[in-house]
Amino acid sequence: MLTIDGGPEPRPGGSRKSDVAERVRTVVLNTFPFAGLPPLLMDTRLVGTSLGLDSIDAIELVLALEGEFGVAIDESDLSLHDFDTLRTIALLVERNLDHGDPGG
């Protein structure tokens, strides 16, 4: 079953935040296959490390996230810091999901 944002409902015992985080991780791994080389944990640094995400990668990732979550991420709301880790990317997505949620 889908939620109002078009994504799957949280699994029993799971939360929306953990589902968003896992979906973000999947999008990153699908967009940047090299990201799977070291363990990709929630706080693994993505910017300024051997993974080396840059501003062009961030744009590519925004497009992938918009497609996955059905949100429009405003470019004026972005900074490279939003892409530091999976956790900061998930927070970016959650902010945008909340903007589209009439109850949020």
BELHULIN-V68968 format. One record per backbone hydrogen bond with DSSP energy under -1.0 kcal/mol. NH is the residue of the N-H (numbers start at 0). CO is the residue of the C=O. E is the energy in kcal/mol with one decimal. If there is no record, write none. Layout:
nh:NH co:CO e:E
nh:NH co:CO e:E
//
This chain:
nh:2 co:6 e:-3.8
nh:5 co:2 e:-2.0
nh:8 co:0 e:-2.0
nh:13 co:10 e:-3.0
nh:18 co:14 e:-2.2
nh:19 co:15 e:-2.9
nh:20 co:16 e:-2.5
nh:21 co:17 e:-2.1
nh:22 co:18 e:-2.4
nh:23 co:19 e:-2.7
nh:24 co:20 e:-2.3
nh:25 co:21 e:-2.1
nh:26 co:22 e:-2.4
nh:27 co:23 e:-2.7
nh:28 co:24 e:-2.5
nh:29 co:25 e:-2.3
nh:30 co:26 e:-2.5
nh:31 co:27 e:-2.9
nh:34 co:31 e:-2.5
nh:35 co:32 e:-1.5
nh:36 co:33 e:-2.0
nh:40 co:38 e:-1.0
nh:43 co:40 e:-1.6
nh:45 co:83 e:-3.6
nh:52 co:45 e:-2.7
nh:57 co:53 e:-2.3
nh:58 co:54 e:-1.8
nh:59 co:55 e:-2.0
nh:60 co:56 e:-2.6
nh:61 co:57 e:-2.6
nh:62 co:58 e:-2.1
nh:63 co:59 e:-1.8
nh:64 co:60 e:-2.9
nh:65 co:61 e:-2.8
nh:66 co:62 e:-1.9
nh:67 co:63 e:-2.3
nh:68 co:64 e:-2.8
nh:69 co:65 e:-1.6
nh:76 co:73 e:-2.0
nh:77 co:74 e:-1.6
nh:81 co:78 e:-1.6
nh:82 co:79 e:-1.8
nh:83 co:80 e:-1.9
nh:86 co:41 e:-2.3
nh:88 co:84 e:-1.9
nh:89 co:85 e:-2.7
nh:90 co:86 e:-2.1
nh:91 co:87 e:-1.8
nh:92 co:88 e:-2.3
nh:93 co:89 e:-2.8
nh:94 co:90 e:-2.4
nh:95 co:91 e:-1.8
nh:96 co:92 e:-2.6
nh:97 co:93 e:-2.6
nh:98 co:94 e:-1.5
nh:99 co:95 e:-1.0
nh:103 co:100 e:-2.0
//
